[in-house]
Amino acid sequence: MWIWDSLVINPLSLILNTANNWTHDYGATIVVFTLIVRGILFPLAIKQQKSMKEMQKIQPLLAAIQAKYKNDKEKLSQETMKLYQEHKVNPAGGCLPMLVQLPILIGLYQVILKYPDIMNFPLFGTTFMNLKEIPNFNQPSILWLLPILAGATTYISSKMMTAANATSNQNEQAAQMTKSMNNIFPIMTAFISFSVPAGLGFYWVVSNLLMILQQYLLNKFFHFNPKEGLIK
């Protein structure tokens, strides 16, 4: 447990405290905190984008291998790994930023529960939300706005990423699975946001908005032409 506290809880608490000393407003504090987290993860986002675009680049070769060795799973696995190594592609590279986000979310959840000073944050000078309060699904309130926005922004972010990394060689099963995940994950996000403190939902909304902006900028910087490959 001390390892978890040293590597996650204490750094997150330090960042929140430092940000709050600048803003004196826990709503703004979470915004600043989210900006710092997204800034730290930005190099991973660039790596993720490159990995996905490189995967697009080798899709025709991968499809050819799959067709050639469809009846020989061992040979298919060997040739696929060989293709990845030749082109220096890591198929799991696109998952890294999401995996890094998980301990941050868990840590922030614990920090919000333990933080004695997190009470309300003002919006336009009016205090109306308690960051420790958990939205009540059975009792409509202003806190419902956070899960709804969390689900909506997750959907937009997922659609943008899917559109940016879709390939013409994607088979029907994979396309259907991607579509299902794009529909299910936002609902799961909204549902989870109804069961955690409002501060975590607020962080998720701000993080998604920054991710949407980030994806837009990365799409402008990295684009893929099937004939020319990855273009910067």
KAVEN-V753675 format. One line per field, one symbol per residue. ss: DSSP state (@ for helix, = for strand, . for the rest). phi: phi as a letter, one per 40 degrees, with the letter a starting at -180 (. if undefined). burial: I if it has 24 or more other C-alpha atoms within 12 Angstrom, else O. Layout:
ss: ???
phi: ???
burial: ???
This chain:
ss: .@@@@@@@@@@@@@@@@@@@@@@..@@@@@@@@@@@@@@@@@@@@@@@@@@@@@@@@@@@@@@@@@@@....@@@@@@@@@@@@@@......@@@@@@@@@@@@@@@@@@@@@@.....====..=====...=.........@@@@@@@@@@@@@@@@@@@@@@......@@@@@@@@@@@@@@@@@@@@@@...=@@@@@@@@@@@@@@@@@@@@@@@@.===...===.
phi: .ccccccbcccccccccccccccfacccdcccdccccccccddcccccccccccccccdcccccccccbcbbcccccccccccccccfbbcccccddccccdccccccdcccccccccbbbcbfgbcabbccccdcccbdacccdcccccccccccccccccccbcbcccccccccccccccccccccccccccbbdddcccdccccccccccccccccccbbbbdcbgcbb
burial: OOOOOOOIIOOIIOIIIOIOOOOOIIIIIIIIIIIIIIOOIIOIIIIIIIIIIIIIIIIOOIIOIIOOOOOOOOOOOOIIOOIIOOOOIIIOIIOOIOOOIOOIIOIIIIIIIOIOOIIIIOOOOOOOIIIIIIIOOOOOOOIIIIIIIIIIIIIIIIIIIIOIIIIOOOOOOOOOOOOOOIOOIIOOIIIIIIIIIIIIIIIIIIIIIIIIOIIOOIIOOIIIOOOOOOOO
